[in-house]
Amino acid sequence: MGWLWAIIVGFVLGLIAKAILPGKQHLPLWLATIFGIGGAVLGNWAAVGLGIDETRGIDWGRHALQLAAAVLLVFLGDMAYTAVKGSKQRA
């Protein structure tokens, strides 16, 4: 059941990251979901490093780190996707 939650959280984080970034992103939805999953993993890793992974109530710090990592990954992934897709169209 953990993989299902990873996909759901990754999907939501990918969508939020695409909404936060200015302009149009050219990433397909499945790739934004993968980057969202990666952002969740990186955010959890950073939260453990900072000692804020287990708190009482809602883990706002962990969620903020997950979102920040997802935004970064979607931004970098969109740049790479556009560069690769653009170079294929020119050839």
Sequence and secondary structure as in RCSB ss.txt:
>XXXX:A:sequence
MGWLWAIIVGFVLGLIAKAILPGKQHLPLWLATIFGIGGAVLGNWAAVGLGIDETRGIDWGRHALQLAAAVLLVF
LGDMAYTAVKGSKQRA
>XXXX:A:secstr
 HHHHHHHHHHHHHHHHHHHSSS     HHHHHHHHHHHHHHHHHHHHHHT SS SS  HHHHHHHHHHHHHHHH
HHHHHHHHHHHHHHH 
